[in-house]
Amino acid sequence: MTDLEPVERDRLMHVVFAAERVLRELYRPEKVNLASFGNQVPHLHWHVIPRYRDDPHFPEPVWGAQQRKGAMRADVADACVGTRLTELLG
């Protein structure tokens, strides 16, 4: 993150927070996990992951050990995510 210029950092975080807001609005998760990685190839990307108490990995990360049977949630709101992000980011 510190390799970015301040204006780039601000824009990136604006997008991350907008993505979190949209997921909260559309999916009503218990919480949202935010994570940033870039281990093998120098790059930066963010994970913005809605979480629910009954998801198969909760409270572990979604890439961690499965804790119970269950399925990740997805529904008709999927089609609205891009539209809502576009509205927020204009």
PyMOL Python script that loads the backbone (N, CA, C, O; Angstrom):
from pymol import cmd

cmd.read_pdbstr("""\
ATOM      1  N   MET A   1       0.827  -1.204   0.000  1.00  0.00           N
ATOM      2  CA  MET A   1       0.000   0.000   0.000  1.00  0.00           C
ATOM      3  C   MET A   1       0.864   1.257   0.000  1.00  0.00           C
ATOM      4  O   MET A   1       0.507   2.260  -0.619  1.00  0.00           O
ATOM      5  N   THR A   2       1.993   1.203   0.690  1.00  0.00           N
ATOM      6  CA  THR A   2       2.817   2.411   0.773  1.00  0.00           C
ATOM      7  C   THR A   2       3.560   2.707  -0.527  1.00  0.00           C
ATOM      8  O   THR A   2       4.128   3.788  -0.677  1.00  0.00           O
ATOM      9  N   ASP A   3       3.564   1.758  -1.474  1.00  0.00           N
ATOM     10  CA  ASP A   3       4.145   2.027  -2.789  1.00  0.00           C
ATOM     11  C   ASP A   3       3.227   2.896  -3.641  1.00  0.00           C
ATOM     12  O   ASP A   3       3.664   3.487  -4.629  1.00  0.00           O
ATOM     13  N   LEU A   4       1.967   2.972  -3.263  1.00  0.00           N
ATOM     14  CA  LEU A   4       1.013   3.796  -4.006  1.00  0.00           C
ATOM     15  C   LEU A   4       1.159   5.259  -3.620  1.00  0.00           C
ATOM     16  O   LEU A   4       1.539   5.587  -2.496  1.00  0.00           O
ATOM     17  N   GLU A   5       0.854   6.119  -4.560  1.00  0.00           N
ATOM     18  CA  GLU A   5       0.770   7.546  -4.256  1.00  0.00           C
ATOM     19  C   GLU A   5      -0.452   7.769  -3.355  1.00  0.00           C
ATOM     20  O   GLU A   5      -1.410   6.999  -3.430  1.00  0.00           O
ATOM     21  N   PRO A   6      -0.440   8.792  -2.518  1.00  0.00           N
ATOM     22  CA  PRO A   6      -1.580   9.023  -1.620  1.00  0.00           C
ATOM     23  C   PRO A   6      -2.926   9.065  -2.342  1.00  0.00           C
ATOM     24  O   PRO A   6      -3.900   8.511  -1.832  1.00  0.00           O
ATOM     25  N   VAL A   7      -3.012   9.689  -3.485  1.00  0.00           N
ATOM     26  CA  VAL A   7      -4.286   9.762  -4.207  1.00  0.00           C
ATOM     27  C   VAL A   7      -4.708   8.370  -4.699  1.00  0.00           C
ATOM     28  O   VAL A   7      -5.900   8.063  -4.727  1.00  0.00           O
ATOM     29  N   GLU A   8      -3.749   7.533  -5.083  1.00  0.00           N
ATOM     30  CA  GLU A   8      -4.059   6.163  -5.504  1.00  0.00           C
ATOM     31  C   GLU A   8      -4.537   5.328  -4.323  1.00  0.00           C
ATOM     32  O   GLU A   8      -5.487   4.555  -4.444  1.00  0.00           O
ATOM     33  N   ARG A   9      -3.875   5.488  -3.185  1.00  0.00           N
ATOM     34  CA  ARG A   9      -4.268   4.782  -1.966  1.00  0.00           C
ATOM     35  C   ARG A   9      -5.684   5.165  -1.557  1.00  0.00           C
ATOM     36  O   ARG A   9      -6.497   4.307  -1.214  1.00  0.00           O
ATOM     37  N   ASP A  10      -5.967   6.453  -1.599  1.00  0.00           N
ATOM     38  CA  ASP A  10      -7.302   6.930  -1.227  1.00  0.00           C
ATOM     39  C   ASP A  10      -8.365   6.352  -2.160  1.00  0.00           C
ATOM     40  O   ASP A  10      -9.426   5.924  -1.705  1.00  0.00           O
ATOM     41  N   ARG A  11      -8.083   6.338  -3.451  1.00  0.00           N
ATOM     42  CA  ARG A  11      -9.048   5.808  -4.421  1.00  0.00           C
ATOM     43  C   ARG A  11      -9.264   4.315  -4.194  1.00  0.00           C
ATOM     44  O   ARG A  11     -10.398   3.838  -4.211  1.00  0.00           O
ATOM     45  N   LEU A  12      -8.172   3.578  -3.980  1.00  0.00           N
ATOM     46  CA  LEU A  12      -8.285   2.145  -3.739  1.00  0.00           C
ATOM     47  C   LEU A  12      -9.152   1.867  -2.519  1.00  0.00           C
ATOM     48  O   LEU A  12     -10.045   1.022  -2.576  1.00  0.00           O
ATOM     49  N   MET A  13      -8.903   2.562  -1.427  1.00  0.00           N
ATOM     50  CA  MET A  13      -9.690   2.318  -0.217  1.00  0.00           C
ATOM     51  C   MET A  13     -11.138   2.744  -0.402  1.00  0.00           C
ATOM     52  O   MET A  13     -12.042   2.133   0.169  1.00  0.00           O
ATOM     53  N   HIS A  14     -11.366   3.783  -1.193  1.00  0.00           N
ATOM     54  CA  HIS A  14     -12.737   4.191  -1.515  1.00  0.00           C
ATOM     55  C   HIS A  14     -13.471   3.035  -2.210  1.00  0.00           C
ATOM     56  O   HIS A  14     -14.631   2.760  -1.904  1.00  0.00           O
ATOM     57  N   VAL A  15     -12.794   2.371  -3.135  1.00  0.00           N
ATOM     58  CA  VAL A  15     -13.394   1.237  -3.853  1.00  0.00           C
ATOM     59  C   VAL A  15     -13.613   0.062  -2.906  1.00  0.00           C
ATOM     60  O   VAL A  15     -14.671  -0.568  -2.942  1.00  0.00           O
ATOM     61  N   VAL A  16     -12.625  -0.244  -2.054  1.00  0.00           N
ATOM     62  CA  VAL A  16     -12.769  -1.347  -1.089  1.00  0.00           C
ATOM     63  C   VAL A  16     -13.963  -1.088  -0.172  1.00  0.00           C
ATOM     64  O   VAL A  16     -14.780  -1.983   0.048  1.00  0.00           O
ATOM     65  N   PHE A  17     -14.069   0.123   0.361  1.00  0.00           N
ATOM     66  CA  PHE A  17     -15.176   0.444   1.268  1.00  0.00           C
ATOM     67  C   PHE A  17     -16.515   0.433   0.544  1.00  0.00           C
ATOM     68  O   PHE A  17     -17.529   0.055   1.131  1.00  0.00           O
ATOM     69  N   ALA A  18     -16.536   0.844  -0.725  1.00  0.00           N
ATOM     70  CA  ALA A  18     -17.773   0.787  -1.513  1.00  0.00           C
ATOM     71  C   ALA A  18     -18.189  -0.670  -1.719  1.00  0.00           C
ATOM     72  O   ALA A  18     -19.373  -0.992  -1.618  1.00  0.00           O
ATOM     73  N   ALA A  19     -17.232  -1.553  -2.007  1.00  0.00           N
ATOM     74  CA  ALA A  19     -17.544  -2.972  -2.175  1.00  0.00           C
ATOM     75  C   ALA A  19     -18.110  -3.554  -0.881  1.00  0.00           C
ATOM     76  O   ALA A  19     -19.084  -4.307  -0.908  1.00  0.00           O
ATOM     77  N   GLU A  20     -17.502  -3.205   0.245  1.00  0.00           N
ATOM     78  CA  GLU A  20     -18.019  -3.685   1.526  1.00  0.00           C
ATOM     79  C   GLU A  20     -19.442  -3.178   1.754  1.00  0.00           C
ATOM     80  O   GLU A  20     -20.312  -3.936   2.182  1.00  0.00           O
ATOM     81  N   ARG A  21     -19.674  -1.919   1.472  1.00  0.00           N
ATOM     82  CA  ARG A  21     -21.007  -1.342   1.668  1.00  0.00           C
ATOM     83  C   ARG A  21     -22.060  -2.066   0.827  1.00  0.00           C
ATOM     84  O   ARG A  21     -23.143  -2.385   1.318  1.00  0.00           O
ATOM     85  N   VAL A  22     -21.733  -2.324  -0.446  1.00  0.00           N
ATOM     86  CA  VAL A  22     -22.667  -3.005  -1.338  1.00  0.00           C
ATOM     87  C   VAL A  22     -22.962  -4.412  -0.832  1.00  0.00           C
ATOM     88  O   VAL A  22     -24.120  -4.830  -0.815  1.00  0.00           O
ATOM     89  N   LEU A  23     -21.930  -5.151  -0.419  1.00  0.00           N
ATOM     90  CA  LEU A  23     -22.158  -6.502   0.094  1.00  0.00           C
ATOM     91  C   LEU A  23     -23.018  -6.476   1.350  1.00  0.00           C
ATOM     92  O   LEU A  23     -23.891  -7.327   1.521  1.00  0.00           O
ATOM     93  N   ARG A  24     -22.779  -5.509   2.227  1.00  0.00           N
ATOM     94  CA  ARG A  24     -23.623  -5.391   3.430  1.00  0.00           C
ATOM     95  C   ARG A  24     -25.073  -5.083   3.064  1.00  0.00           C
ATOM     96  O   ARG A  24     -25.993  -5.660   3.644  1.00  0.00           O
ATOM     97  N   GLU A  25     -25.282  -4.187   2.114  1.00  0.00           N
ATOM     98  CA  GLU A  25     -26.645  -3.819   1.694  1.00  0.00           C
ATOM     99  C   GLU A  25     -27.378  -5.002   1.067  1.00  0.00           C
ATOM    100  O   GLU A  25     -28.535  -5.264   1.396  1.00  0.00           O
ATOM    101  N   LEU A  26     -26.707  -5.715   0.168  1.00  0.00           N
ATOM    102  CA  LEU A  26     -27.379  -6.747  -0.616  1.00  0.00           C
ATOM    103  C   LEU A  26     -27.468  -8.100   0.077  1.00  0.00           C
ATOM    104  O   LEU A  26     -28.441  -8.828  -0.118  1.00  0.00           O
ATOM    105  N   TYR A  27     -26.469  -8.446   0.882  1.00  0.00           N
ATOM    106  CA  TYR A  27     -26.418  -9.785   1.468  1.00  0.00           C
ATOM    107  C   TYR A  27     -26.694  -9.833   2.965  1.00  0.00           C
ATOM    108  O   TYR A  27     -26.956 -10.909   3.504  1.00  0.00           O
ATOM    109  N   ARG A  28     -26.643  -8.699   3.644  1.00  0.00           N
ATOM    110  CA  ARG A  28     -26.889  -8.632   5.091  1.00  0.00           C
ATOM    111  C   ARG A  28     -26.068  -9.669   5.867  1.00  0.00           C
ATOM    112  O   ARG A  28     -26.635 -10.443   6.639  1.00  0.00           O
ATOM    113  N   PRO A  29     -24.745  -9.699   5.677  1.00  0.00           N
ATOM    114  CA  PRO A  29     -23.926 -10.681   6.394  1.00  0.00           C
ATOM    115  C   PRO A  29     -23.793 -10.336   7.871  1.00  0.00           C
ATOM    116  O   PRO A  29     -24.070  -9.212   8.290  1.00  0.00           O
ATOM    117  N   GLU A  30     -23.361 -11.326   8.652  1.00  0.00           N
ATOM    118  CA  GLU A  30     -23.065 -11.094  10.074  1.00  0.00           C
ATOM    119  C   GLU A  30     -21.892 -10.129  10.199  1.00  0.00           C
ATOM    120  O   GLU A  30     -21.873  -9.266  11.077  1.00  0.00           O
ATOM    121  N   LYS A  31     -20.911 -10.288   9.306  1.00  0.00           N
ATOM    122  CA  LYS A  31     -19.725  -9.443   9.287  1.00  0.00           C
ATOM    123  C   LYS A  31     -19.105  -9.518   7.901  1.00  0.00           C
ATOM    124  O   LYS A  31     -19.534 -10.317   7.069  1.00  0.00           O
ATOM    125  N   VAL A  32     -18.107  -8.694   7.651  1.00  0.00           N
ATOM    126  CA  VAL A  32     -17.379  -8.724   6.391  1.00  0.00           C
ATOM    127  C   VAL A  32     -15.891  -8.802   6.709  1.00  0.00           C
ATOM    128  O   VAL A  32     -15.376  -8.029   7.515  1.00  0.00           O
ATOM    129  N   ASN A  33     -15.205  -9.753   6.062  1.00  0.00           N
ATOM    130  CA  ASN A  33     -13.753  -9.850   6.194  1.00  0.00           C
ATOM    131  C   ASN A  33     -13.101  -9.041   5.083  1.00  0.00           C
ATOM    132  O   ASN A  33     -13.480  -9.147   3.917  1.00  0.00           O
ATOM    133  N   LEU A  34     -12.120  -8.233   5.457  1.00  0.00           N
ATOM    134  CA  LEU A  34     -11.305  -7.497   4.493  1.00  0.00           C
ATOM    135  C   LEU A  34      -9.883  -8.027   4.616  1.00  0.00           C
ATOM    136  O   LEU A  34      -9.347  -8.113   5.721  1.00  0.00           O
ATOM    137  N   ALA A  35      -9.268  -8.383   3.493  1.00  0.00           N
ATOM    138  CA  ALA A  35      -7.905  -8.908   3.519  1.00  0.00           C
ATOM    139  C   ALA A  35      -7.180  -8.455   2.267  1.00  0.00           C
ATOM    140  O   ALA A  35      -7.770  -8.350   1.192  1.00  0.00           O
ATOM    141  N   SER A  36      -5.891  -8.189   2.422  1.00  0.00           N
ATOM    142  CA  SER A  36      -5.048  -7.786   1.302  1.00  0.00           C
ATOM    143  C   SER A  36      -3.862  -8.727   1.213  1.00  0.00           C
ATOM    144  O   SER A  36      -3.189  -8.992   2.210  1.00  0.00           O
ATOM    145  N   PHE A  37      -3.609  -9.232   0.004  1.00  0.00           N
ATOM    146  CA  PHE A  37      -2.502 -10.159  -0.210  1.00  0.00           C
ATOM    147  C   PHE A  37      -1.744  -9.789  -1.472  1.00  0.00           C
ATOM    148  O   PHE A  37      -2.179  -8.925  -2.234  1.00  0.00           O
ATOM    149  N   GLY A  38      -0.654 -10.417  -1.683  1.00  0.00           N
ATOM    150  CA  GLY A  38       0.175 -10.258  -2.867  1.00  0.00           C
ATOM    151  C   GLY A  38       1.514 -10.904  -2.610  1.00  0.00           C
ATOM    152  O   GLY A  38       2.551 -10.248  -2.704  1.00  0.00           O
ATOM    153  N   ASN A  39       1.505 -12.185  -2.284  1.00  0.00           N
ATOM    154  CA  ASN A  39       2.704 -12.855  -1.807  1.00  0.00           C
ATOM    155  C   ASN A  39       3.676 -13.302  -2.892  1.00  0.00           C
ATOM    156  O   ASN A  39       4.876 -13.062  -2.762  1.00  0.00           O
ATOM    157  N   GLN A  40       3.204 -13.935  -3.945  1.00  0.00           N
ATOM    158  CA  GLN A  40       4.112 -14.555  -4.905  1.00  0.00           C
ATOM    159  C   GLN A  40       4.520 -13.613  -6.032  1.00  0.00           C
ATOM    160  O   GLN A  40       5.690 -13.580  -6.414  1.00  0.00           O
ATOM    161  N   VAL A  41       3.602 -12.871  -6.552  1.00  0.00           N
ATOM    162  CA  VAL A  41       3.885 -11.914  -7.619  1.00  0.00           C
ATOM    163  C   VAL A  41       3.625 -10.527  -7.039  1.00  0.00           C
ATOM    164  O   VAL A  41       2.567 -10.308  -6.449  1.00  0.00           O
ATOM    165  N   PRO A  42       4.550  -9.591  -7.186  1.00  0.00           N
ATOM    166  CA  PRO A  42       4.323  -8.251  -6.620  1.00  0.00           C
ATOM    167  C   PRO A  42       3.051  -7.616  -7.196  1.00  0.00           C
ATOM    168  O   PRO A  42       3.018  -7.207  -8.357  1.00  0.00           O
ATOM    169  N   HIS A  43       2.048  -7.546  -6.396  1.00  0.00           N
ATOM    170  CA  HIS A  43       0.788  -6.921  -6.778  1.00  0.00           C
ATOM    171  C   HIS A  43      -0.014  -6.680  -5.505  1.00  0.00           C
ATOM    172  O   HIS A  43       0.385  -7.083  -4.412  1.00  0.00           O
ATOM    173  N   LEU A  44      -1.128  -6.027  -5.668  1.00  0.00           N
ATOM    174  CA  LEU A  44      -2.002  -5.755  -4.538  1.00  0.00           C
ATOM    175  C   LEU A  44      -3.424  -6.064  -4.952  1.00  0.00           C
ATOM    176  O   LEU A  44      -3.890  -5.597  -5.991  1.00  0.00           O
ATOM    177  N   HIS A  45      -4.104  -6.836  -4.156  1.00  0.00           N
ATOM    178  CA  HIS A  45      -5.536  -7.040  -4.370  1.00  0.00           C
ATOM    179  C   HIS A  45      -6.207  -7.210  -3.009  1.00  0.00           C
ATOM    180  O   HIS A  45      -5.558  -7.520  -2.010  1.00  0.00           O
ATOM    181  N   TRP A  46      -7.493  -7.003  -2.995  1.00  0.00           N
ATOM    182  CA  TRP A  46      -8.265  -7.084  -1.761  1.00  0.00           C
ATOM    183  C   TRP A  46      -9.319  -8.168  -1.875  1.00  0.00           C
ATOM    184  O   TRP A  46      -9.888  -8.396  -2.943  1.00  0.00           O
ATOM    185  N   HIS A  47      -9.566  -8.828  -0.763  1.00  0.00           N
ATOM    186  CA  HIS A  47     -10.683  -9.754  -0.619  1.00  0.00           C
ATOM    187  C   HIS A  47     -11.711  -9.034   0.248  1.00  0.00           C
ATOM    188  O   HIS A  47     -11.379  -8.535   1.323  1.00  0.00           O
ATOM    189  N   VAL A  48     -12.936  -8.979  -0.209  1.00  0.00           N
ATOM    190  CA  VAL A  48     -14.039  -8.394   0.554  1.00  0.00           C
ATOM    191  C   VAL A  48     -15.086  -9.504   0.627  1.00  0.00           C
ATOM    192  O   VAL A  48     -15.802  -9.760  -0.341  1.00  0.00           O
ATOM    193  N   ILE A  49     -15.168 -10.162   1.790  1.00  0.00           N
ATOM    194  CA  ILE A  49     -15.891 -11.422   1.903  1.00  0.00           C
ATOM    195  C   ILE A  49     -17.018 -11.321   2.934  1.00  0.00           C
ATOM    196  O   ILE A  49     -16.748 -11.148   4.123  1.00  0.00           O
ATOM    197  N   PRO A  50     -18.286 -11.426   2.491  1.00  0.00           N
ATOM    198  CA  PRO A  50     -19.382 -11.461   3.466  1.00  0.00           C
ATOM    199  C   PRO A  50     -19.341 -12.787   4.223  1.00  0.00           C
ATOM    200  O   PRO A  50     -19.112 -13.843   3.634  1.00  0.00           O
ATOM    201  N   ARG A  51     -19.565 -12.716   5.530  1.00  0.00           N
ATOM    202  CA  ARG A  51     -19.495 -13.917   6.367  1.00  0.00           C
ATOM    203  C   ARG A  51     -20.780 -14.091   7.175  1.00  0.00           C
ATOM    204  O   ARG A  51     -21.433 -13.127   7.574  1.00  0.00           O
ATOM    205  N   TYR A  52     -21.113 -15.364   7.398  1.00  0.00           N
ATOM    206  CA  TYR A  52     -22.313 -15.743   8.142  1.00  0.00           C
ATOM    207  C   TYR A  52     -21.940 -16.814   9.154  1.00  0.00           C
ATOM    208  O   TYR A  52     -21.039 -17.616   8.909  1.00  0.00           O
ATOM    209  N   ARG A  53     -22.624 -16.830  10.278  1.00  0.00           N
ATOM    210  CA  ARG A  53     -22.315 -17.805  11.329  1.00  0.00           C
ATOM    211  C   ARG A  53     -22.465 -19.246  10.844  1.00  0.00           C
ATOM    212  O   ARG A  53     -21.796 -20.143  11.356  1.00  0.00           O
ATOM    213  N   ASP A  54     -23.336 -19.472   9.863  1.00  0.00           N
ATOM    214  CA  ASP A  54     -23.557 -20.848   9.397  1.00  0.00           C
ATOM    215  C   ASP A  54     -22.756 -21.187   8.140  1.00  0.00           C
ATOM    216  O   ASP A  54     -22.989 -22.229   7.527  1.00  0.00           O
ATOM    217  N   ASP A  55     -21.809 -20.316   7.745  1.00  0.00           N
ATOM    218  CA  ASP A  55     -21.010 -20.704   6.581  1.00  0.00           C
ATOM    219  C   ASP A  55     -20.042 -21.813   6.988  1.00  0.00           C
ATOM    220  O   ASP A  55     -19.693 -21.915   8.165  1.00  0.00           O
ATOM    221  N   PRO A  56     -19.601 -22.643   6.046  1.00  0.00           N
ATOM    222  CA  PRO A  56     -18.852 -23.842   6.401  1.00  0.00           C
ATOM    223  C   PRO A  56     -17.503 -23.592   7.069  1.00  0.00           C
ATOM    224  O   PRO A  56     -16.954 -24.503   7.688  1.00  0.00           O
ATOM    225  N   HIS A  57     -16.968 -22.406   6.962  1.00  0.00           N
ATOM    226  CA  HIS A  57     -15.646 -22.130   7.505  1.00  0.00           C
ATOM    227  C   HIS A  57     -15.664 -21.223   8.741  1.00  0.00           C
ATOM    228  O   HIS A  57     -14.656 -21.139   9.443  1.00  0.00           O
ATOM    229  N   PHE A  58     -16.765 -20.552   9.022  1.00  0.00           N
ATOM    230  CA  PHE A  58     -16.848 -19.588  10.120  1.00  0.00           C
ATOM    231  C   PHE A  58     -16.478 -20.244  11.440  1.00  0.00           C
ATOM    232  O   PHE A  58     -16.974 -21.342  11.695  1.00  0.00           O
ATOM    233  N   PRO A  59     -15.663 -19.675  12.284  1.00  0.00           N
ATOM    234  CA  PRO A  59     -15.086 -18.344  12.207  1.00  0.00           C
ATOM    235  C   PRO A  59     -13.724 -18.293  11.513  1.00  0.00           C
ATOM    236  O   PRO A  59     -13.092 -17.237  11.484  1.00  0.00           O
ATOM    237  N   GLU A  60     -13.265 -19.409  10.956  1.00  0.00           N
ATOM    238  CA  GLU A  60     -11.991 -19.434  10.236  1.00  0.00           C
ATOM    239  C   GLU A  60     -12.134 -18.695   8.908  1.00  0.00           C
ATOM    240  O   GLU A  60     -13.257 -18.458   8.465  1.00  0.00           O
ATOM    241  N   PRO A  61     -11.022 -18.322   8.257  1.00  0.00           N
ATOM    242  CA  PRO A  61     -11.129 -17.687   6.946  1.00  0.00           C
ATOM    243  C   PRO A  61     -11.719 -18.656   5.925  1.00  0.00           C
ATOM    244  O   PRO A  61     -11.642 -19.871   6.105  1.00  0.00           O
ATOM    245  N   VAL A  62     -12.303 -18.127   4.861  1.00  0.00           N
ATOM    246  CA  VAL A  62     -12.951 -18.981   3.858  1.00  0.00           C
ATOM    247  C   VAL A  62     -11.967 -19.931   3.197  1.00  0.00           C
ATOM    248  O   VAL A  62     -12.377 -20.964   2.667  1.00  0.00           O
ATOM    249  N   TRP A  63     -10.677 -19.607   3.215  1.00  0.00           N
ATOM    250  CA  TRP A  63      -9.671 -20.498   2.627  1.00  0.00           C
ATOM    251  C   TRP A  63      -9.071 -21.422   3.680  1.00  0.00           C
ATOM    252  O   TRP A  63      -8.169 -22.201   3.374  1.00  0.00           O
ATOM    253  N   GLY A  64      -9.560 -21.345   4.915  1.00  0.00           N
ATOM    254  CA  GLY A  64      -9.058 -22.186   5.999  1.00  0.00           C
ATOM    255  C   GLY A  64      -9.817 -23.501   6.084  1.00  0.00           C
ATOM    256  O   GLY A  64     -10.582 -23.855   5.187  1.00  0.00           O
ATOM    257  N   ALA A  65      -9.593 -24.211   7.170  1.00  0.00           N
ATOM    258  CA  ALA A  65     -10.226 -25.512   7.378  1.00  0.00           C
ATOM    259  C   ALA A  65     -11.739 -25.374   7.529  1.00  0.00           C
ATOM    260  O   ALA A  65     -12.233 -24.495   8.236  1.00  0.00           O
ATOM    261  N   GLN A  66     -12.456 -26.257   6.852  1.00  0.00           N
ATOM    262  CA  GLN A  66     -13.911 -26.271   6.972  1.00  0.00           C
ATOM    263  C   GLN A  66     -14.286 -26.721   8.374  1.00  0.00           C
ATOM    264  O   GLN A  66     -13.717 -27.681   8.894  1.00  0.00           O
ATOM    265  N   GLN A  67     -15.238 -26.035   8.987  1.00  0.00           N
ATOM    266  CA  GLN A  67     -15.658 -26.296  10.359  1.00  0.00           C
ATOM    267  C   GLN A  67     -16.934 -27.135  10.450  1.00  0.00           C
ATOM    268  O   GLN A  67     -17.188 -27.781  11.467  1.00  0.00           O
ATOM    269  N   ARG A  68     -17.726 -27.120   9.392  1.00  0.00           N
ATOM    270  CA  ARG A  68     -19.019 -27.811   9.394  1.00  0.00           C
ATOM    271  C   ARG A  68     -19.510 -27.940   7.960  1.00  0.00           C
ATOM    272  O   ARG A  68     -18.944 -27.336   7.049  1.00  0.00           O
ATOM    273  N   LYS A  69     -20.562 -28.726   7.760  1.00  0.00           N
ATOM    274  CA  LYS A  69     -21.189 -28.797   6.447  1.00  0.00           C
ATOM    275  C   LYS A  69     -21.961 -27.505   6.223  1.00  0.00           C
ATOM    276  O   LYS A  69     -22.466 -26.893   7.164  1.00  0.00           O
ATOM    277  N   GLY A  70     -22.040 -27.114   4.997  1.00  0.00           N
ATOM    278  CA  GLY A  70     -22.767 -25.909   4.662  1.00  0.00           C
ATOM    279  C   GLY A  70     -22.318 -25.418   3.305  1.00  0.00           C
ATOM    280  O   GLY A  70     -21.423 -25.998   2.689  1.00  0.00           O
ATOM    281  N   ALA A  71     -22.925 -24.377   2.852  1.00  0.00           N
ATOM    282  CA  ALA A  71     -22.578 -23.834   1.533  1.00  0.00           C
ATOM    283  C   ALA A  71     -22.404 -22.333   1.642  1.00  0.00           C
ATOM    284  O   ALA A  71     -23.074 -21.676   2.438  1.00  0.00           O
ATOM    285  N   MET A  72     -21.505 -21.795   0.842  1.00  0.00           N
ATOM    286  CA  MET A  72     -21.365 -20.346   0.771  1.00  0.00           C
ATOM    287  C   MET A  72     -22.650 -19.800   0.150  1.00  0.00           C
ATOM    288  O   MET A  72     -23.246 -20.440  -0.716  1.00  0.00           O
ATOM    289  N   ARG A  73     -23.063 -18.647   0.583  1.00  0.00           N
ATOM    290  CA  ARG A  73     -24.322 -18.084   0.111  1.00  0.00           C
ATOM    291  C   ARG A  73     -24.141 -17.314  -1.186  1.00  0.00           C
ATOM    292  O   ARG A  73     -23.138 -16.632  -1.395  1.00  0.00           O
ATOM    293  N   ALA A  74     -25.113 -17.439  -2.029  1.00  0.00           N
ATOM    294  CA  ALA A  74     -25.206 -16.631  -3.244  1.00  0.00           C
ATOM    295  C   ALA A  74     -26.679 -16.636  -3.626  1.00  0.00           C
ATOM    296  O   ALA A  74     -27.362 -17.645  -3.452  1.00  0.00           O
ATOM    297  N   ASP A  75     -27.158 -15.547  -4.132  1.00  0.00           N
ATOM    298  CA  ASP A  75     -28.551 -15.485  -4.546  1.00  0.00           C
ATOM    299  C   ASP A  75     -28.720 -14.432  -5.626  1.00  0.00           C
ATOM    300  O   ASP A  75     -27.743 -14.002  -6.240  1.00  0.00           O
ATOM    301  N   VAL A  76     -29.957 -14.017  -5.858  1.00  0.00           N
ATOM    302  CA  VAL A  76     -30.231 -13.078  -6.943  1.00  0.00           C
ATOM    303  C   VAL A  76     -29.529 -11.740  -6.762  1.00  0.00           C
ATOM    304  O   VAL A  76     -29.414 -10.978  -7.721  1.00  0.00           O
ATOM    305  N   ALA A  77     -29.062 -11.438  -5.570  1.00  0.00           N
ATOM    306  CA  ALA A  77     -28.350 -10.178  -5.359  1.00  0.00           C
ATOM    307  C   ALA A  77     -27.055 -10.131  -6.160  1.00  0.00           C
ATOM    308  O   ALA A  77     -26.530  -9.048  -6.419  1.00  0.00           O
ATOM    309  N   ASP A  78     -26.523 -11.309  -6.560  1.00  0.00           N
ATOM    310  CA  ASP A  78     -25.271 -11.344  -7.327  1.00  0.00           C
ATOM    311  C   ASP A  78     -25.321 -10.414  -8.530  1.00  0.00           C
ATOM    312  O   ASP A  78     -24.354  -9.704  -8.808  1.00  0.00           O
ATOM    313  N   ALA A  79     -26.425 -10.415  -9.233  1.00  0.00           N
ATOM    314  CA  ALA A  79     -26.549  -9.606 -10.443  1.00  0.00           C
ATOM    315  C   ALA A  79     -26.564  -8.114 -10.130  1.00  0.00           C
ATOM    316  O   ALA A  79     -26.308  -7.297 -11.015  1.00  0.00           O
ATOM    317  N   CYS A  80     -26.857  -7.750  -8.896  1.00  0.00           N
ATOM    318  CA  CYS A  80     -26.973  -6.343  -8.517  1.00  0.00           C
ATOM    319  C   CYS A  80     -25.665  -5.741  -8.016  1.00  0.00           C
ATOM    320  O   CYS A  80     -25.556  -4.518  -7.920  1.00  0.00           O
ATOM    321  N   VAL A  81     -24.671  -6.565  -7.694  1.00  0.00           N
ATOM    322  CA  VAL A  81     -23.443  -6.059  -7.098  1.00  0.00           C
ATOM    323  C   VAL A  81     -22.752  -5.065  -8.017  1.00  0.00           C
ATOM    324  O   VAL A  81     -22.426  -3.955  -7.596  1.00  0.00           O
ATOM    325  N   GLY A  82     -22.526  -5.450  -9.271  1.00  0.00           N
ATOM    326  CA  GLY A  82     -21.852  -4.563 -10.218  1.00  0.00           C
ATOM    327  C   GLY A  82     -22.620  -3.281 -10.458  1.00  0.00           C
ATOM    328  O   GLY A  82     -22.031  -2.203 -10.532  1.00  0.00           O
ATOM    329  N   THR A  83     -23.926  -3.395 -10.579  1.00  0.00           N
ATOM    330  CA  THR A  83     -24.763  -2.218 -10.802  1.00  0.00           C
ATOM    331  C   THR A  83     -24.670  -1.258  -9.632  1.00  0.00           C
ATOM    332  O   THR A  83     -24.512  -0.053  -9.826  1.00  0.00           O
ATOM    333  N   ARG A  84     -24.767  -1.781  -8.426  1.00  0.00           N
ATOM    334  CA  ARG A  84     -24.717  -0.934  -7.222  1.00  0.00           C
ATOM    335  C   ARG A  84     -23.344  -0.309  -7.054  1.00  0.00           C
ATOM    336  O   ARG A  84     -23.245   0.858  -6.674  1.00  0.00           O
ATOM    337  N   LEU A  85     -22.266  -1.066  -7.330  1.00  0.00           N
ATOM    338  CA  LEU A  85     -20.917  -0.498  -7.248  1.00  0.00           C
ATOM    339  C   LEU A  85     -20.747   0.644  -8.250  1.00  0.00           C
ATOM    340  O   LEU A  85     -20.165   1.680  -7.928  1.00  0.00           O
ATOM    341  N   THR A  86     -21.255   0.448  -9.453  1.00  0.00           N
ATOM    342  CA  THR A  86     -21.174   1.484 -10.478  1.00  0.00           C
ATOM    343  C   THR A  86     -21.892   2.753 -10.003  1.00  0.00           C
ATOM    344  O   THR A  86     -21.407   3.865 -10.214  1.00  0.00           O
ATOM    345  N   GLU A  87     -23.033   2.577  -9.370  1.00  0.00           N
ATOM    346  CA  GLU A  87     -23.782   3.734  -8.841  1.00  0.00           C
ATOM    347  C   GLU A  87     -22.955   4.472  -7.790  1.00  0.00           C
ATOM    348  O   GLU A  87     -22.885   5.701  -7.805  1.00  0.00           O
ATOM    349  N   LEU A  88     -22.337   3.734  -6.888  1.00  0.00           N
ATOM    350  CA  LEU A  88     -21.570   4.361  -5.810  1.00  0.00           C
ATOM    351  C   LEU A  88     -20.281   5.016  -6.302  1.00  0.00           C
ATOM    352  O   LEU A  88     -19.886   6.073  -5.810  1.00  0.00           O
ATOM    353  N   LEU A  89     -19.632   4.381  -7.273  1.00  0.00           N
ATOM    354  CA  LEU A  89     -18.335   4.869  -7.711  1.00  0.00           C
ATOM    355  C   LEU A  89     -18.427   5.842  -8.880  1.00  0.00           C
ATOM    356  O   LEU A  89     -17.494   6.594  -9.160  1.00  0.00           O
ATOM    357  N   GLY A  90     -19.591   5.808  -9.563  1.00  0.00           N
ATOM    358  CA  GLY A  90     -19.870   6.711 -10.669  1.00  0.00           C
ATOM    359  C   GLY A  90     -18.743   6.929 -11.556  1.00  0.00           C
ATOM    360  O   GLY A  90     -18.858   7.675 -12.529  1.00  0.00           O
TER     361      GLY A  90
END
""", "prot")
cmd.dss("prot")
cmd.show_as("cartoon", "prot")
cmd.util.cbc("prot")
cmd.orient("prot")
